Amino acid sequence: MNKQILSLTINAKAHQVLINPNKTLAQLLREDIGLTGTKQGCQVGDCGSCTVLLDGEPVNSCLVLALQAEGREVFTIEGMAQGNNLHPIQDAFVQAGAIQCGFCSPGMILSAKALLDKNQSPSEAEVREGLSGNLCRCTGYEAIVDAVESVAQARAGKGAA
């Protein structure tokens, strides 16, 4: 198999990688770039644990060939915090008890970010729809929905976070 050069931006940093054309974006992020926050769960796009933002849209990175990200922007959970300061969405998940085992958390948080970037004041139904591609076996979702709603309420009170 002939390797190909892939150029893309990950968390605002340019990358150029020589890869096999059958490598998924999840594999690239974890194996070649070393960003292991992107989890590989079901490998068939059902669980959402591999969710990343591709040009601002949530995608299951296990279903996206890395070469499909050529020239595009990828945003992972590692891009959320600023140094030791959690992003407001991450902090809200911690405060609401929305993180238990943590396996689904990166995908949930990135799906929440994509939702809140598009809709500053989503209804509970819109939050649930925005997170519907992500499965959690631990929390029962209530704490997750509460966390996202708390960020939306905080943004409404202070402006965008």
Summary of the structure (lengths in Angstrom):
residues: 161
radius of gyration: 15.7
end to end distance: 45.2
largest distance: 54.3
contacts: 512
relative contact order: 0.15
helix: 39%
strand: 18%
